[in-house]
Amino acid sequence: MLIPEWIAEPGLNHFLVVSAILFSLGIMAVISRRNLIMILMGVELILNSANLNIVAFSRYGTLSLDGHMIALFVIIIAAAEAAVALAIALNIYNRFGSVDVQQVSDLKN
C-alpha cells in the first residue's frame, strides 16, 4: 500500500495546523470555563501551541537550534507558572471553599 508523500513526511503546514487547533482549544477553554484549574489548562494549551510553532519554524526555517532553546525556556517558564497558579488555586479554595471563578468574583463584592 502506497502512502501519499504529503502524509508520509509532515511539513511546516502540518505543524501549523496542529498548533492552530491547540491554540483554538486553549482559547475556548480560557473563555468558556469557570473552573480555575480548567482555565489554567487552557493557558498551558496556548503555551504548548506557541512552543510547537517555535520548534516547527526552527526546524523548517533558518533558526537552527535557537528555536529549540527558546522552546525549552518556555517550557521552564510554563512549569513555574503552573506551580505558582496551583498554589494560588489552593489558597483560593482554602479561603472561599470553591475554585469557581464566578463565585470568588461575587464574594469579592
Biopython code that builds the backbone (N, CA, C, O; Angstrom):
import numpy as np
from Bio.PDB.StructureBuilder import StructureBuilder

atoms = [
    (1, "MET", "N", (0.841, -1.181, 0.000)),
    (1, "MET", "CA", (0.000, 0.000, 0.000)),
    (1, "MET", "C", (0.887, 1.244, 0.000)),
    (1, "MET", "O", (1.760, 1.393, 0.855)),
    (2, "LEU", "N", (0.666, 2.099, -0.926)),
    (2, "LEU", "CA", (1.438, 3.328, -1.041)),
    (2, "LEU", "C", (0.821, 4.434, -0.202)),
    (2, "LEU", "O", (-0.388, 4.663, -0.232)),
    (3, "ILE", "N", (1.671, 5.106, 0.539)),
    (3, "ILE", "CA", (1.223, 6.241, 1.344)),
    (3, "ILE", "C", (1.560, 7.509, 0.571)),
    (3, "ILE", "O", (2.691, 7.676, 0.114)),
    (4, "PRO", "N", (0.590, 8.399, 0.422)),
    (4, "PRO", "CA", (0.901, 9.651, -0.288)),
    (4, "PRO", "C", (2.032, 10.404, 0.403)),
    (4, "PRO", "O", (2.175, 10.349, 1.624)),
    (5, "GLU", "N", (2.826, 11.103, -0.389)),
    (5, "GLU", "CA", (4.000, 11.785, 0.153)),
    (5, "GLU", "C", (3.634, 12.882, 1.143)),
    (5, "GLU", "O", (4.388, 13.136, 2.083)),
    (6, "TRP", "N", (2.472, 13.547, 0.949)),
    (6, "TRP", "CA", (2.101, 14.625, 1.852)),
    (6, "TRP", "C", (1.696, 14.100, 3.223)),
    (6, "TRP", "O", (1.628, 14.872, 4.179)),
    (7, "ILE", "N", (1.422, 12.780, 3.337)),
    (7, "ILE", "CA", (1.113, 12.181, 4.635)),
    (7, "ILE", "C", (2.372, 11.601, 5.259)),
    (7, "ILE", "O", (2.553, 11.673, 6.474)),
    (8, "ALA", "N", (3.246, 11.025, 4.435)),
    (8, "ALA", "CA", (4.418, 10.311, 4.939)),
    (8, "ALA", "C", (5.382, 11.229, 5.677)),
    (8, "ALA", "O", (5.902, 10.862, 6.731)),
    (9, "GLU", "N", (5.620, 12.393, 5.146)),
    (9, "GLU", "CA", (6.556, 13.307, 5.787)),
    (9, "GLU", "C", (5.850, 14.615, 6.099)),
    (9, "GLU", "O", (5.524, 15.381, 5.191)),
    (10, "PRO", "N", (5.612, 14.874, 7.385)),
    (10, "PRO", "CA", (4.920, 16.121, 7.719)),
    (10, "PRO", "C", (5.787, 17.341, 7.427)),
    (10, "PRO", "O", (6.997, 17.337, 7.652)),
    (11, "GLY", "N", (5.145, 18.366, 6.928)),
    (11, "GLY", "CA", (5.850, 19.606, 6.635)),
    (11, "GLY", "C", (5.445, 20.689, 7.614)),
    (11, "GLY", "O", (4.779, 20.428, 8.617)),
    (12, "LEU", "N", (5.850, 21.888, 7.313)),
    (12, "LEU", "CA", (5.557, 23.025, 8.181)),
    (12, "LEU", "C", (4.056, 23.254, 8.307)),
    (12, "LEU", "O", (3.574, 23.593, 9.388)),
    (13, "ASN", "N", (3.315, 23.076, 7.228)),
    (13, "ASN", "CA", (1.864, 23.299, 7.273)),
    (13, "ASN", "C", (1.174, 22.367, 8.248)),
    (13, "ASN", "O", (0.227, 22.776, 8.920)),
    (14, "HIS", "N", (1.625, 21.122, 8.343)),
    (14, "HIS", "CA", (1.024, 20.182, 9.282)),
    (14, "HIS", "C", (1.197, 20.662, 10.726)),
    (14, "HIS", "O", (0.264, 20.622, 11.528)),
    (15, "PHE", "N", (2.398, 21.110, 11.030)),
    (15, "PHE", "CA", (2.656, 21.598, 12.384)),
    (15, "PHE", "C", (1.847, 22.853, 12.692)),
    (15, "PHE", "O", (1.352, 23.020, 13.807)),
    (16, "LEU", "N", (1.715, 23.724, 11.717)),
    (16, "LEU", "CA", (0.953, 24.954, 11.932)),
    (16, "LEU", "C", (-0.530, 24.666, 12.136)),
    (16, "LEU", "O", (-1.185, 25.339, 12.932)),
    (17, "VAL", "N", (-1.064, 23.679, 11.430)),
    (17, "VAL", "CA", (-2.474, 23.316, 11.613)),
    (17, "VAL", "C", (-2.701, 22.741, 13.009)),
    (17, "VAL", "O", (-3.662, 23.107, 13.685)),
    (18, "VAL", "N", (-1.818, 21.844, 13.437)),
    (18, "VAL", "CA", (-1.944, 21.272, 14.789)),
    (18, "VAL", "C", (-1.807, 22.364, 15.842)),
    (18, "VAL", "O", (-2.540, 22.368, 16.831)),
    (19, "SER", "N", (-0.883, 23.281, 15.639)),
    (19, "SER", "CA", (-0.691, 24.383, 16.569)),
    (19, "SER", "C", (-1.916, 25.295, 16.618)),
    (19, "SER", "O", (-2.312, 25.748, 17.692)),
    (20, "ALA", "N", (-2.512, 25.561, 15.465)),
    (20, "ALA", "CA", (-3.721, 26.392, 15.436)),
    (20, "ALA", "C", (-4.873, 25.714, 16.157)),
    (20, "ALA", "O", (-5.657, 26.377, 16.836)),
    (21, "ILE", "N", (-4.983, 24.398, 16.017)),
    (21, "ILE", "CA", (-6.042, 23.660, 16.721)),
    (21, "ILE", "C", (-5.809, 23.726, 18.224)),
    (21, "ILE", "O", (-6.747, 23.960, 18.987)),
    (22, "LEU", "N", (-4.560, 23.520, 18.658)),
    (22, "LEU", "CA", (-4.250, 23.614, 20.090)),
    (22, "LEU", "C", (-4.534, 25.007, 20.635)),
    (22, "LEU", "O", (-5.095, 25.155, 21.721)),
    (23, "PHE", "N", (-4.142, 26.028, 19.875)),
    (23, "PHE", "CA", (-4.368, 27.404, 20.317)),
    (23, "PHE", "C", (-5.866, 27.688, 20.423)),
    (23, "PHE", "O", (-6.307, 28.318, 21.385)),
    (24, "SER", "N", (-6.648, 27.233, 19.452)),
    (24, "SER", "CA", (-8.099, 27.455, 19.477)),
    (24, "SER", "C", (-8.744, 26.754, 20.662)),
    (24, "SER", "O", (-9.616, 27.318, 21.322)),
    (25, "LEU", "N", (-8.318, 25.526, 20.934)),
    (25, "LEU", "CA", (-8.857, 24.806, 22.091)),
    (25, "LEU", "C", (-8.478, 25.497, 23.399)),
    (25, "LEU", "O", (-9.277, 25.544, 24.334)),
    (26, "GLY", "N", (-7.264, 26.029, 23.463)),
    (26, "GLY", "CA", (-6.842, 26.751, 24.665)),
    (26, "GLY", "C", (-7.643, 28.019, 24.876)),
    (26, "GLY", "O", (-8.050, 28.315, 25.999)),
    (27, "ILE", "N", (-7.877, 28.774, 23.813)),
    (27, "ILE", "CA", (-8.686, 29.999, 23.924)),
    (27, "ILE", "C", (-10.114, 29.652, 24.333)),
    (27, "ILE", "O", (-10.710, 30.332, 25.169)),
    (28, "MET", "N", (-10.656, 28.594, 23.740)),
    (28, "MET", "CA", (-12.024, 28.178, 24.107)),
    (28, "MET", "C", (-12.097, 27.796, 25.589)),
    (28, "MET", "O", (-13.071, 28.121, 26.269)),
    (29, "ALA", "N", (-11.072, 27.111, 26.083)),
    (29, "ALA", "CA", (-11.056, 26.715, 27.493)),
    (29, "ALA", "C", (-10.960, 27.925, 28.409)),
    (29, "ALA", "O", (-11.627, 27.976, 29.442)),
    (30, "VAL", "N", (-10.138, 28.895, 28.039)),
    (30, "VAL", "CA", (-9.981, 30.083, 28.885)),
    (30, "VAL", "C", (-11.264, 30.906, 28.903)),
    (30, "VAL", "O", (-11.658, 31.414, 29.952)),
    (31, "ILE", "N", (-11.913, 31.041, 27.761)),
    (31, "ILE", "CA", (-13.110, 31.882, 27.670)),
    (31, "ILE", "C", (-14.334, 31.214, 28.278)),
    (31, "ILE", "O", (-15.123, 31.871, 28.956)),
    (32, "SER", "N", (-14.503, 29.911, 28.044)),
    (32, "SER", "CA", (-15.771, 29.276, 28.396)),
    (32, "SER", "C", (-15.804, 28.630, 29.771)),
    (32, "SER", "O", (-16.889, 28.391, 30.302)),
    (33, "ARG", "N", (-14.674, 28.344, 30.354)),
    (33, "ARG", "CA", (-14.664, 27.631, 31.637)),
    (33, "ARG", "C", (-14.789, 28.592, 32.803)),
    (33, "ARG", "O", (-14.364, 29.746, 32.743)),
    (34, "ARG", "N", (-15.387, 28.076, 33.866)),
    (34, "ARG", "CA", (-15.489, 28.857, 35.094)),
    (34, "ARG", "C", (-14.582, 28.308, 36.180)),
    (34, "ARG", "O", (-14.311, 28.990, 37.169)),
    (35, "ASN", "N", (-14.111, 27.081, 36.004)),
    (35, "ASN", "CA", (-13.236, 26.459, 36.978)),
    (35, "ASN", "C", (-11.805, 26.953, 36.765)),
    (35, "ASN", "O", (-11.311, 26.946, 35.637)),
    (36, "LEU", "N", (-11.152, 27.371, 37.813)),
    (36, "LEU", "CA", (-9.807, 27.933, 37.727)),
    (36, "LEU", "C", (-8.804, 26.930, 37.176)),
    (36, "LEU", "O", (-7.920, 27.305, 36.406)),
    (37, "ILE", "N", (-8.922, 25.681, 37.551)),
    (37, "ILE", "CA", (-7.999, 24.653, 37.072)),
    (37, "ILE", "C", (-8.142, 24.464, 35.567)),
    (37, "ILE", "O", (-7.142, 24.311, 34.865)),
    (38, "MET", "N", (-9.374, 24.474, 35.064)),
    (38, "MET", "CA", (-9.592, 24.320, 33.626)),
    (38, "MET", "C", (-9.066, 25.533, 32.848)),
    (38, "MET", "O", (-8.580, 25.393, 31.726)),
    (39, "ILE", "N", (-9.166, 26.704, 33.441)),
    (39, "ILE", "CA", (-8.601, 27.904, 32.808)),
    (39, "ILE", "C", (-7.084, 27.779, 32.719)),
    (39, "ILE", "O", (-6.491, 28.137, 31.701)),
    (40, "LEU", "N", (-6.457, 27.279, 33.769)),
    (40, "LEU", "CA", (-5.006, 27.085, 33.751)),
    (40, "LEU", "C", (-4.602, 26.047, 32.707)),
    (40, "LEU", "O", (-3.555, 26.183, 32.074)),
    (41, "MET", "N", (-5.418, 25.015, 32.523)),
    (41, "MET", "CA", (-5.131, 24.022, 31.488)),
    (41, "MET", "C", (-5.234, 24.652, 30.100)),
    (41, "MET", "O", (-4.474, 24.294, 29.200)),
    (42, "GLY", "N", (-6.161, 25.578, 29.922)),
    (42, "GLY", "CA", (-6.272, 26.294, 28.655)),
    (42, "GLY", "C", (-5.039, 27.147, 28.385)),
    (42, "GLY", "O", (-4.563, 27.220, 27.252)),
    (43, "VAL", "N", (-4.527, 27.787, 29.423)),
    (43, "VAL", "CA", (-3.305, 28.589, 29.268)),
    (43, "VAL", "C", (-2.135, 27.692, 28.890)),
    (43, "VAL", "O", (-1.301, 28.078, 28.071)),
    (44, "GLU", "N", (-2.062, 26.506, 29.473)),
    (44, "GLU", "CA", (-0.991, 25.567, 29.125)),
    (44, "GLU", "C", (-1.111, 25.125, 27.670)),
    (44, "GLU", "O", (-0.096, 24.969, 26.992)),
    (45, "LEU", "N", (-2.330, 24.920, 27.180)),
    (45, "LEU", "CA", (-2.517, 24.573, 25.769)),
    (45, "LEU", "C", (-2.022, 25.692, 24.855)),
    (45, "LEU", "O", (-1.404, 25.433, 23.823)),
    (46, "ILE", "N", (-2.294, 26.919, 25.238)),
    (46, "ILE", "CA", (-1.831, 28.064, 24.444)),
    (46, "ILE", "C", (-0.308, 28.107, 24.422)),
    (46, "ILE", "O", (0.286, 28.333, 23.368)),
    (47, "LEU", "N", (0.331, 27.895, 25.569)),
    (47, "LEU", "CA", (1.796, 27.893, 25.622)),
    (47, "LEU", "C", (2.377, 26.737, 24.803)),
    (47, "LEU", "O", (3.407, 26.898, 24.147)),
    (48, "ASN", "N", (1.723, 25.576, 24.838)),
    (48, "ASN", "CA", (2.214, 24.442, 24.051)),
    (48, "ASN", "C", (2.073, 24.695, 22.558)),
    (48, "ASN", "O", (2.920, 24.269, 21.773)),
    (49, "SER", "N", (1.011, 25.384, 22.160)),
    (49, "SER", "CA", (0.877, 25.698, 20.734)),
    (49, "SER", "C", (1.963, 26.685, 20.299)),
    (49, "SER", "O", (2.472, 26.597, 19.181)),
    (50, "ALA", "N", (2.313, 27.613, 21.169)),
    (50, "ALA", "CA", (3.412, 28.535, 20.846)),
    (50, "ALA", "C", (4.733, 27.780, 20.742)),
    (50, "ALA", "O", (5.537, 28.062, 19.854)),
    (51, "ASN", "N", (4.962, 26.832, 21.634)),
    (51, "ASN", "CA", (6.171, 26.013, 21.564)),
    (51, "ASN", "C", (6.239, 25.223, 20.271)),
    (51, "ASN", "O", (7.296, 25.133, 19.646)),
    (52, "LEU", "N", (5.123, 24.656, 19.873)),
    (52, "LEU", "CA", (5.090, 23.890, 18.631)),
    (52, "LEU", "C", (5.430, 24.771, 17.434)),
    (52, "LEU", "O", (6.153, 24.349, 16.532)),
    (53, "ASN", "N", (4.910, 25.990, 17.429)),
    (53, "ASN", "CA", (5.257, 26.931, 16.357)),
    (53, "ASN", "C", (6.746, 27.266, 16.361)),
    (53, "ASN", "O", (7.383, 27.283, 15.308)),
    (54, "ILE", "N", (7.292, 27.528, 17.527)),
    (54, "ILE", "CA", (8.709, 27.891, 17.624)),
    (54, "ILE", "C", (9.589, 26.762, 17.120)),
    (54, "ILE", "O", (10.524, 27.003, 16.356)),
    (55, "VAL", "N", (9.305, 25.529, 17.536)),
    (55, "VAL", "CA", (10.117, 24.396, 17.122)),
    (55, "VAL", "C", (9.933, 24.111, 15.631)),
    (55, "VAL", "O", (10.898, 23.777, 14.944)),
    (56, "ALA", "N", (8.710, 24.239, 15.129)),
    (56, "ALA", "CA", (8.463, 23.987, 13.705)),
    (56, "ALA", "C", (9.195, 25.009, 12.838)),
    (56, "ALA", "O", (9.814, 24.642, 11.839)),
    (57, "PHE", "N", (9.129, 26.279, 13.210)),
    (57, "PHE", "CA", (9.844, 27.295, 12.441)),
    (57, "PHE", "C", (11.352, 27.132, 12.583)),
    (57, "PHE", "O", (12.102, 27.454, 11.662)),
    (58, "SER", "N", (11.794, 26.638, 13.723)),
    (58, "SER", "CA", (13.216, 26.371, 13.895)),
    (58, "SER", "C", (13.667, 25.232, 12.981)),
    (58, "SER", "O", (14.755, 25.281, 12.408)),
    (59, "ARG", "N", (12.831, 24.217, 12.851)),
    (59, "ARG", "CA", (13.178, 23.057, 12.009)),
    (59, "ARG", "C", (13.138, 23.401, 10.525)),
    (59, "ARG", "O", (14.041, 23.029, 9.774)),
    (60, "TYR", "N", (12.105, 24.103, 10.105)),
    (60, "TYR", "CA", (11.917, 24.367, 8.684)),
    (60, "TYR", "C", (12.398, 25.762, 8.258)),
    (60, "TYR", "O", (12.367, 26.092, 7.073)),
    (61, "GLY", "N", (12.830, 26.559, 9.199)),
    (61, "GLY", "CA", (13.304, 27.901, 8.878)),
    (61, "GLY", "C", (14.807, 27.995, 9.009)),
    (61, "GLY", "O", (15.528, 27.019, 8.801)),
    (62, "THR", "N", (15.264, 29.168, 9.350)),
    (62, "THR", "CA", (16.707, 29.394, 9.457)),
    (62, "THR", "C", (17.180, 29.580, 10.895)),
    (62, "THR", "O", (18.314, 30.006, 11.114)),
    (63, "LEU", "N", (16.348, 29.275, 11.866)),
    (63, "LEU", "CA", (16.732, 29.487, 13.263)),
    (63, "LEU", "C", (17.682, 28.425, 13.801)),
    (63, "LEU", "O", (18.305, 28.643, 14.840)),
    (64, "SER", "N", (17.811, 27.312, 13.147)),
    (64, "SER", "CA", (18.627, 26.167, 13.552)),
    (64, "SER", "C", (18.255, 25.730, 14.971)),
    (64, "SER", "O", (17.093, 25.416, 15.231)),
    (65, "LEU", "N", (19.215, 25.707, 15.884)),
    (65, "LEU", "CA", (18.961, 25.201, 17.230)),
    (65, "LEU", "C", (18.439, 26.273, 18.179)),
    (65, "LEU", "O", (18.037, 25.953, 19.297)),
    (66, "ASP", "N", (18.435, 27.524, 17.766)),
    (66, "ASP", "CA", (17.986, 28.610, 18.638)),
    (66, "ASP", "C", (16.521, 28.456, 19.022)),
    (66, "ASP", "O", (16.151, 28.739, 20.161)),
    (67, "GLY", "N", (15.689, 28.016, 18.097)),
    (67, "GLY", "CA", (14.264, 27.836, 18.381)),
    (67, "GLY", "C", (14.020, 26.773, 19.431)),
    (67, "GLY", "O", (13.105, 26.893, 20.246)),
    (68, "HIS", "N", (14.840, 25.730, 19.412)),
    (68, "HIS", "CA", (14.687, 24.680, 20.413)),
    (68, "HIS", "C", (15.043, 25.186, 21.806)),
    (68, "HIS", "O", (14.409, 24.805, 22.790)),
    (69, "MET", "N", (16.038, 26.029, 21.886)),
    (69, "MET", "CA", (16.419, 26.599, 23.183)),
    (69, "MET", "C", (15.332, 27.542, 23.704)),
    (69, "MET", "O", (15.041, 27.564, 24.900)),
    (70, "ILE", "N", (14.741, 28.312, 22.805)),
    (70, "ILE", "CA", (13.640, 29.192, 23.206)),
    (70, "ILE", "C", (12.477, 28.362, 23.716)),
    (70, "ILE", "O", (11.868, 28.704, 24.729)),
    (71, "ALA", "N", (12.157, 27.263, 23.017)),
    (71, "ALA", "CA", (11.070, 26.382, 23.444)),
    (71, "ALA", "C", (11.369, 25.776, 24.811)),
    (71, "ALA", "O", (10.462, 25.627, 25.630)),
    (72, "LEU", "N", (12.613, 25.428, 25.066)),
    (72, "LEU", "CA", (12.984, 24.892, 26.372)),
    (72, "LEU", "C", (12.749, 25.914, 27.479)),
    (72, "LEU", "O", (12.252, 25.564, 28.550)),
    (73, "PHE", "N", (13.099, 27.170, 27.230)),
    (73, "PHE", "CA", (12.851, 28.219, 28.215)),
    (73, "PHE", "C", (11.349, 28.437, 28.426)),
    (73, "PHE", "O", (10.916, 28.689, 29.550)),
    (74, "VAL", "N", (10.558, 28.344, 27.365)),
    (74, "VAL", "CA", (9.101, 28.493, 27.504)),
    (74, "VAL", "C", (8.537, 27.355, 28.345)),
    (74, "VAL", "O", (7.639, 27.574, 29.157)),
    (75, "ILE", "N", (9.054, 26.144, 28.160)),
    (75, "ILE", "CA", (8.601, 25.013, 28.978)),
    (75, "ILE", "C", (8.948, 25.235, 30.448)),
    (75, "ILE", "O", (8.134, 24.945, 31.325)),
    (76, "ILE", "N", (10.127, 25.736, 30.720)),
    (76, "ILE", "CA", (10.537, 26.011, 32.103)),
    (76, "ILE", "C", (9.644, 27.087, 32.722)),
    (76, "ILE", "O", (9.213, 26.959, 33.868)),
    (77, "ILE", "N", (9.374, 28.131, 31.969)),
    (77, "ILE", "CA", (8.502, 29.196, 32.471)),
    (77, "ILE", "C", (7.088, 28.672, 32.691)),
    (77, "ILE", "O", (6.436, 29.050, 33.664)),
    (78, "ALA", "N", (6.607, 27.808, 31.800)),
    (78, "ALA", "CA", (5.263, 27.238, 31.955)),
    (78, "ALA", "C", (5.182, 26.363, 33.197)),
    (78, "ALA", "O", (4.159, 26.357, 33.880)),
    (79, "ALA", "N", (6.240, 25.626, 33.498)),
    (79, "ALA", "CA", (6.242, 24.800, 34.706)),
    (79, "ALA", "C", (6.210, 25.668, 35.961)),
    (79, "ALA", "O", (5.496, 25.359, 36.915)),
    (80, "ALA", "N", (6.978, 26.744, 35.960)),
    (80, "ALA", "CA", (6.960, 27.663, 37.111)),
    (80, "ALA", "C", (5.601, 28.335, 37.230)),
    (80, "ALA", "O", (5.087, 28.505, 38.336)),
    (81, "GLU", "N", (5.016, 28.719, 36.100)),
    (81, "GLU", "CA", (3.686, 29.345, 36.106)),
    (81, "GLU", "C", (2.638, 28.385, 36.645)),
    (81, "GLU", "O", (1.750, 28.789, 37.396)),
    (82, "ALA", "N", (2.735, 27.121, 36.267)),
    (82, "ALA", "CA", (1.769, 26.131, 36.744)),
    (82, "ALA", "C", (1.901, 25.934, 38.255)),
    (82, "ALA", "O", (0.894, 25.804, 38.951)),
    (83, "ALA", "N", (3.124, 25.912, 38.762)),
    (83, "ALA", "CA", (3.319, 25.737, 40.201)),
    (83, "ALA", "C", (2.755, 26.920, 40.983)),
    (83, "ALA", "O", (2.078, 26.729, 41.993)),
    (84, "VAL", "N", (3.027, 28.134, 40.526)),
    (84, "VAL", "CA", (2.514, 29.326, 41.210)),
    (84, "VAL", "C", (0.986, 29.391, 41.102)),
    (84, "VAL", "O", (0.308, 29.713, 42.078)),
    (85, "ALA", "N", (0.450, 29.088, 39.926)),
    (85, "ALA", "CA", (-1.001, 29.158, 39.738)),
    (85, "ALA", "C", (-1.723, 28.106, 40.578)),
    (85, "ALA", "O", (-2.792, 28.382, 41.123)),
    (86, "LEU", "N", (-1.160, 26.917, 40.688)),
    (86, "LEU", "CA", (-1.791, 25.899, 41.538)),
    (86, "LEU", "C", (-1.725, 26.294, 43.009)),
    (86, "LEU", "O", (-2.652, 25.996, 43.762)),
    (87, "ALA", "N", (-0.659, 26.952, 43.432)),
    (87, "ALA", "CA", (-0.584, 27.441, 44.813)),
    (87, "ALA", "C", (-1.655, 28.503, 45.053)),
    (87, "ALA", "O", (-2.290, 28.522, 46.108)),
    (88, "ILE", "N", (-1.852, 29.380, 44.079)),
    (88, "ILE", "CA", (-2.908, 30.387, 44.196)),
    (88, "ILE", "C", (-4.276, 29.722, 44.226)),
    (88, "ILE", "O", (-5.140, 30.122, 45.007)),
    (89, "ALA", "N", (-4.484, 28.712, 43.389)),
    (89, "ALA", "CA", (-5.768, 27.995, 43.361)),
    (89, "ALA", "C", (-6.038, 27.308, 44.689)),
    (89, "ALA", "O", (-7.174, 27.310, 45.165)),
    (90, "LEU", "N", (-5.010, 26.718, 45.297)),
    (90, "LEU", "CA", (-5.195, 26.085, 46.609)),
    (90, "LEU", "C", (-5.539, 27.110, 47.677)),
    (90, "LEU", "O", (-6.381, 26.842, 48.534)),
    (91, "ASN", "N", (-4.907, 28.279, 47.646)),
    (91, "ASN", "CA", (-5.245, 29.335, 48.601)),
    (91, "ASN", "C", (-6.666, 29.840, 48.402)),
    (91, "ASN", "O", (-7.374, 30.106, 49.373)),
    (92, "ILE", "N", (-7.086, 29.973, 47.148)),
    (92, "ILE", "CA", (-8.474, 30.396, 46.874)),
    (92, "ILE", "C", (-9.447, 29.348, 47.389)),
    (92, "ILE", "O", (-10.478, 29.690, 47.968)),
    (93, "TYR", "N", (-9.129, 28.067, 47.184)),
    (93, "TYR", "CA", (-10.020, 27.005, 47.666)),
    (93, "TYR", "C", (-10.077, 26.990, 49.189)),
    (93, "TYR", "O", (-11.148, 26.804, 49.767)),
    (94, "ASN", "N", (-8.942, 27.183, 49.837)),
    (94, "ASN", "CA", (-8.934, 27.195, 51.305)),
    (94, "ASN", "C", (-9.708, 28.384, 51.855)),
    (94, "ASN", "O", (-10.356, 28.271, 52.895)),
    (95, "ARG", "N", (-9.649, 29.515, 51.176)),
    (95, "ARG", "CA", (-10.321, 30.716, 51.681)),
    (95, "ARG", "C", (-11.808, 30.743, 51.357)),
    (95, "ARG", "O", (-12.625, 31.074, 52.216)),
    (96, "PHE", "N", (-12.167, 30.393, 50.110)),
    (96, "PHE", "CA", (-13.550, 30.525, 49.663)),
    (96, "PHE", "C", (-14.294, 29.201, 49.575)),
    (96, "PHE", "O", (-15.520, 29.203, 49.461)),
    (97, "GLY", "N", (-13.596, 28.070, 49.623)),
    (97, "GLY", "CA", (-14.256, 26.771, 49.546)),
    (97, "GLY", "C", (-14.661, 26.366, 48.139)),
    (97, "GLY", "O", (-15.421, 25.413, 47.966)),
    (98, "SER", "N", (-14.168, 27.073, 47.132)),
    (98, "SER", "CA", (-14.511, 26.754, 45.749)),
    (98, "SER", "C", (-13.425, 27.330, 44.837)),
    (98, "SER", "O", (-12.754, 28.306, 45.175)),
    (99, "VAL", "N", (-13.272, 26.692, 43.664)),
    (99, "VAL", "CA", (-12.364, 27.238, 42.667)),
    (99, "VAL", "C", (-13.147, 27.792, 41.483)),
    (99, "VAL", "O", (-12.587, 28.035, 40.415)),
    (100, "ASP", "N", (-14.441, 27.987, 41.682)),
    (100, "ASP", "CA", (-15.278, 28.588, 40.647)),
    (100, "ASP", "C", (-14.981, 30.080, 40.584)),
    (100, "ASP", "O", (-15.159, 30.798, 41.568)),
    (101, "VAL", "N", (-14.534, 30.533, 39.443)),
    (101, "VAL", "CA", (-14.092, 31.917, 39.288)),
    (101, "VAL", "C", (-15.237, 32.894, 39.533)),
    (101, "VAL", "O", (-15.026, 33.959, 40.114)),
    (102, "GLN", "N", (-16.439, 32.547, 39.102)),
    (102, "GLN", "CA", (-17.598, 33.440, 39.279)),
    (102, "GLN", "C", (-17.946, 33.604, 40.758)),
    (102, "GLN", "O", (-18.258, 34.711, 41.196)),
    (103, "GLN", "N", (-17.897, 32.525, 41.527)),
    (103, "GLN", "CA", (-18.216, 32.628, 42.955)),
    (103, "GLN", "C", (-17.180, 33.460, 43.683)),
    (103, "GLN", "O", (-17.535, 34.255, 44.553)),
    (104, "VAL", "N", (-15.926, 33.299, 43.354)),
    (104, "VAL", "CA", (-14.867, 34.078, 44.004)),
    (104, "VAL", "C", (-15.025, 35.560, 43.631)),
    (104, "VAL", "O", (-14.816, 36.428, 44.479)),
    (105, "SER", "N", (-15.382, 35.855, 42.404)),
    (105, "SER", "CA", (-15.599, 37.231, 41.991)),
    (105, "SER", "C", (-16.798, 37.838, 42.714)),
    (105, "SER", "O", (-16.754, 39.003, 43.109)),
    (106, "ASP", "N", (-17.872, 37.059, 42.890)),
    (106, "ASP", "CA", (-19.046, 37.557, 43.615)),
    (106, "ASP", "C", (-18.745, 37.788, 45.088)),
    (106, "ASP", "O", (-19.264, 38.734, 45.681)),
    (107, "LEU", "N", (-17.919, 36.944, 45.685)),
    (107, "LEU", "CA", (-17.587, 37.095, 47.094)),
    (107, "LEU", "C", (-16.706, 38.310, 47.349)),
    (107, "LEU", "O", (-16.671, 38.842, 48.458)),
    (108, "LYS", "N", (-16.000, 38.740, 46.323)),
    (108, "LYS", "CA", (-15.142, 39.918, 46.460)),
    (108, "LYS", "C", (-15.968, 41.171, 46.743)),
    (108, "LYS", "O", (-15.544, 42.046, 47.499)),
    (109, "ASN", "N", (-17.138, 41.249, 46.137)),
    (109, "ASN", "CA", (-18.005, 42.405, 46.337)),
    (109, "ASN", "C", (-18.635, 42.317, 47.678)),
    (109, "ASN", "O", (-19.410, 43.196, 48.055)),
]
sb = StructureBuilder()
sb.init_structure("model")
sb.init_model(0)
sb.init_chain("A")
sb.init_seg("    ")
for serial, (resi, resn, name, xyz) in enumerate(atoms, 1):
    if name == "N":
        sb.init_residue(resn, " ", resi, " ")
    sb.init_atom(name, np.array(xyz, "f"), 0.0, 1.0, " ", f" {name:<3s}", serial, name[0])
structure = sb.get_structure()
